Amino acid sequence: MLGVPLAVTDYAGAVAQAREWAATGGRPHAIAAANTHLVTLARRDPAYRAALEKFDLLLPDGMPLVWVMNRQLPEPLRDRVYGPTFMLQCLEATQGAPWSHFFLGGSEELLTALTARLGARFPALSIAGTCAPPFGEWPPEEDERLLAQLRAAAPSFVWIGLGCPKQEQWIARVHARLPAAVYVAVGAAFAFHAGRVKQAPRWMQSAGLEWVFRLATEPRRLWRRYFVFNTLFLFHLWRDRPPPPLAP
């Protein structure tokens, strides 16, 4: 969609694929939850689109993406694969040996709250480590420090909550040096699961109105993402539509 290859999958399929990659190891595998912001940014920014080429699986995270995809699928998808929910389902399916998890992103305070809540929800969950990197851009030596931490922890899964597009750009930048694991970019999932940010009610999510809820709760931070990028998403869909068939 808009040049971005989205996976035709559901929660069960995505979790099974992630487990398979984690079990076989061998190399890093990258997963991202794609919404209208991500695909529109990729449509407009060649460098970001090139970064997404490093990813093995781009999940249809937004309901608008599912609606557009279903117009072309013989068997329509029944639901999106929402990043925060995928994270919980994957954690539930990978409790205990041989699985372990690493959480990268946010502040130390946020990570403490996140791991405490996840540990209470999934008692058998094995947490290999956490890391709160500096905010904003960081120097190359910070990449080396993070990679050394990941090599020492040797997790099965690395959950990355740096926000879009930073998290995808970081994975792509260091991809050749990443130790074998499944790396999942999940954006605001850390804040949701730590209890710091409220999620939209289920009915709003199903109706494709999550953006309204999030905009109402964080207008100063999110207005540009939703007003500008949602409009651009519709514009590019219209612009990229196939031409009408020629009259006989």
C-alpha positions as CSV (number, residue, x, y, z in Angstrom):
1,M,0.0,0.0,0.0
2,L,1.5,3.3,-1.2
3,G,4.6,1.2,-2.0
4,V,4.8,-0.5,1.5
5,P,4.4,-4.3,1.6
6,L,1.9,-5.1,4.3
7,A,1.4,-8.6,5.6
8,V,-1.9,-10.3,5.0
9,T,-2.1,-11.9,8.5
10,D,-3.9,-12.0,11.8
11,Y,-2.8,-12.1,15.4
12,A,-2.4,-15.9,15.4
13,G,-0.3,-15.9,12.2
14,A,1.9,-13.0,13.3
15,V,2.6,-14.6,16.7
16,A,3.3,-18.0,15.2
17,Q,5.8,-16.4,12.7
18,A,7.5,-14.4,15.4
19,R,7.9,-17.6,17.6
20,E,9.3,-19.5,14.6
21,W,11.9,-16.9,13.9
22,A,12.9,-16.7,17.6
23,A,13.2,-20.4,17.8
24,T,15.3,-20.9,14.6
25,G,17.6,-17.9,15.3
26,G,20.4,-17.5,12.9
27,R,19.9,-13.8,12.1
28,P,17.9,-10.8,13.3
29,H,14.3,-10.5,12.1
30,A,12.5,-7.2,12.3
31,I,8.8,-6.6,12.7
32,A,6.9,-3.2,12.7
33,A,3.3,-2.3,13.3
34,A,2.3,-0.2,10.3
35,N,-0.4,2.5,10.4
36,T,-1.4,5.3,8.1
37,H,1.4,7.5,9.5
38,L,4.1,4.9,8.7
39,V,2.9,4.1,5.1
40,T,2.4,7.8,4.3
41,L,5.8,8.7,5.6
42,A,7.3,5.9,3.5
43,R,5.5,7.1,0.5
44,R,7.0,10.6,0.8
45,D,10.4,9.9,2.2
46,P,12.7,7.6,0.1
47,A,15.2,7.2,3.0
48,Y,12.5,5.9,5.4
49,R,11.1,3.6,2.7
50,A,14.6,2.2,2.3
51,A,14.8,1.6,6.0
52,L,11.6,-0.4,5.9
53,E,13.2,-2.7,3.4
54,K,15.2,-4.1,6.3
55,F,12.0,-5.4,7.9
56,D,10.7,-8.9,7.5
57,L,7.1,-8.3,8.5
58,L,5.0,-5.1,8.4
59,L,1.8,-5.7,10.3
60,P,-1.5,-4.0,9.3
61,D,-1.9,-2.0,12.5
62,G,-4.5,0.5,11.5
63,M,-8.1,-0.2,10.5
64,P,-8.0,2.1,7.5
65,L,-5.2,-0.1,6.1
66,V,-7.3,-3.2,6.7
67,W,-10.3,-1.6,4.9
68,V,-8.2,-0.7,1.9
69,M,-6.5,-4.1,1.8
70,N,-9.9,-5.9,2.0
71,R,-10.9,-4.3,-1.3
72,Q,-8.3,-6.4,-2.9
73,L,-8.4,-9.7,-0.9
74,P,-10.5,-12.7,-1.8
75,E,-10.9,-13.4,1.9
76,P,-11.0,-10.2,3.9
77,L,-9.2,-9.7,7.1
78,R,-11.5,-9.5,10.1
79,D,-9.3,-7.3,12.2
80,R,-6.1,-5.4,12.2
81,V,-2.9,-6.6,14.0
82,Y,-2.6,-3.8,16.6
83,G,1.0,-3.4,17.8
84,P,0.2,-3.2,21.6
85,T,-2.2,-6.2,21.4
86,F,0.3,-8.2,19.3
87,M,2.9,-7.5,22.0
88,L,0.7,-8.9,24.8
89,Q,-0.3,-11.9,22.7
90,C,3.3,-12.6,21.9
91,L,4.5,-12.2,25.5
92,E,1.7,-14.6,26.6
93,A,2.8,-17.2,24.0
94,T,6.5,-17.0,24.9
95,Q,6.5,-17.2,28.7
96,G,9.2,-19.4,30.3
97,A,12.1,-21.3,28.8
98,P,13.5,-21.0,26.2
99,W,12.1,-17.5,25.6
100,S,13.4,-14.2,27.0
101,H,12.6,-10.6,26.3
102,F,14.4,-7.3,26.3
103,F,12.7,-3.8,26.4
104,L,14.4,-0.9,24.7
105,G,13.0,2.6,24.9
106,G,11.3,5.1,27.2
107,S,12.7,6.3,30.5
108,E,14.0,4.2,33.4
109,E,10.8,5.1,35.3
110,L,8.6,3.9,32.5
111,L,10.6,0.7,32.0
112,T,10.3,-0.1,35.8
113,A,6.5,0.4,35.7
114,L,6.3,-1.6,32.4
115,T,8.3,-4.6,33.6
116,A,6.4,-4.7,37.0
117,R,3.0,-4.8,35.3
118,L,4.1,-7.3,32.7
119,G,5.6,-9.5,35.3
120,A,2.4,-9.5,37.3
121,R,0.4,-10.3,34.2
122,F,2.7,-13.0,32.9
123,P,4.4,-14.6,36.0
124,A,6.5,-16.9,33.9
125,L,7.8,-14.1,31.6
126,S,11.6,-14.1,31.4
127,I,13.0,-10.5,31.2
128,A,16.6,-10.5,29.9
129,G,17.1,-6.8,30.4
130,T,15.9,-3.2,29.7
131,C,17.5,-0.1,28.4
132,A,16.4,3.6,28.4
133,P,18.6,5.2,25.7
134,P,19.1,9.0,25.5
135,F,16.2,11.1,24.1
136,G,16.7,12.7,20.7
137,E,19.6,11.8,18.5
138,W,22.5,10.0,20.0
139,P,26.2,9.5,18.9
140,P,27.6,6.3,17.2
141,E,29.1,5.2,20.5
142,E,25.6,4.9,22.0
143,D,24.8,2.4,19.3
144,E,27.8,0.4,20.3
145,R,26.8,0.4,23.9
146,L,23.2,-0.7,23.1
147,L,24.5,-3.5,20.8
148,A,26.9,-4.7,23.5
149,Q,24.0,-4.8,26.0
150,L,21.9,-6.9,23.6
151,R,24.8,-9.3,22.9
152,A,25.3,-9.8,26.6
153,A,21.6,-10.3,27.3
154,A,21.0,-12.6,24.3
155,P,17.2,-12.2,24.3
156,S,14.8,-14.0,22.1
157,F,12.7,-10.9,21.5
158,V,13.7,-7.2,21.6
159,W,10.7,-4.8,22.0
160,I,11.5,-1.3,20.9
161,G,9.5,1.7,21.9
162,L,11.3,4.7,20.5
163,G,8.4,6.1,18.4
164,C,7.9,6.2,14.7
165,P,10.1,6.9,12.6
166,K,13.0,6.7,15.0
167,Q,12.6,3.1,16.0
168,E,12.4,1.8,12.4
169,Q,15.4,4.0,11.4
170,W,17.5,2.7,14.3
171,I,16.7,-0.9,13.5
172,A,17.7,-0.3,9.9
173,R,20.8,1.6,10.7
174,V,22.3,-1.1,13.0
175,H,20.6,-4.1,11.3
176,A,23.9,-5.6,10.0
177,R,25.3,-5.6,13.5
178,L,22.3,-6.8,15.5
179,P,22.6,-10.2,17.3
180,A,20.1,-12.8,16.3
181,A,16.7,-12.1,17.8
182,V,13.2,-10.9,16.8
183,Y,13.1,-7.1,17.0
184,V,9.6,-5.6,17.2
185,A,9.0,-1.8,16.8
186,V,5.8,-1.1,18.9
187,G,5.7,2.7,19.3
188,A,3.5,3.7,22.2
189,A,2.9,0.2,23.5
190,F,5.3,0.7,26.4
191,A,3.3,3.7,27.7
192,F,0.0,1.9,27.3
193,H,1.1,-1.3,29.1
194,A,2.9,0.7,31.8
195,G,-0.4,2.4,32.6
196,R,0.9,5.9,31.7
197,V,-1.3,6.5,28.6
198,K,-4.9,5.4,28.2
199,Q,-5.9,3.4,25.2
200,A,-9.0,4.1,23.2
201,P,-12.1,2.0,23.9
202,R,-12.4,-1.2,21.9
203,W,-15.4,0.2,19.9
204,M,-13.4,3.2,18.8
205,Q,-10.5,1.0,17.7
206,S,-12.7,-1.2,15.7
207,A,-14.4,1.8,14.0
208,G,-11.0,3.3,13.0
209,L,-11.5,6.1,15.5
210,E,-8.6,5.5,17.8
211,W,-6.9,8.6,16.3
212,V,-9.7,10.8,17.6
213,F,-9.2,9.4,21.2
214,R,-5.5,9.8,21.1
215,L,-5.7,13.3,19.6
216,A,-8.1,14.4,22.3
217,T,-5.7,13.1,25.0
218,E,-2.4,14.4,23.5
219,P,-3.4,17.2,21.0
220,R,-0.1,19.2,21.1
221,R,2.0,16.1,20.4
222,L,-0.2,14.3,17.9
223,W,-2.1,17.0,15.9
224,R,0.3,17.0,13.0
225,R,0.5,13.2,12.7
226,Y,-3.3,12.8,12.5
227,F,-4.4,15.9,10.6
228,V,-1.5,16.2,8.2
229,F,-0.7,12.5,7.6
230,N,-4.3,11.2,7.6
231,T,-5.0,13.8,4.9
232,L,-1.9,12.9,2.9
233,F,-2.8,9.2,3.2
234,L,-6.1,9.8,1.5
235,F,-4.5,12.0,-1.1
236,H,-1.9,9.4,-2.0
237,L,-4.5,6.7,-2.2
238,W,-6.5,8.8,-4.6
239,R,-3.4,9.7,-6.6
240,D,-2.2,6.1,-6.8
241,R,-5.5,4.6,-7.8
242,P,-5.4,2.5,-11.0
243,P,-6.8,4.3,-14.1
244,P,-10.3,3.4,-15.3
245,P,-10.5,0.7,-18.0
246,L,-10.6,1.9,-21.6
247,A,-14.0,1.9,-23.3
248,P,-14.4,-0.8,-25.9
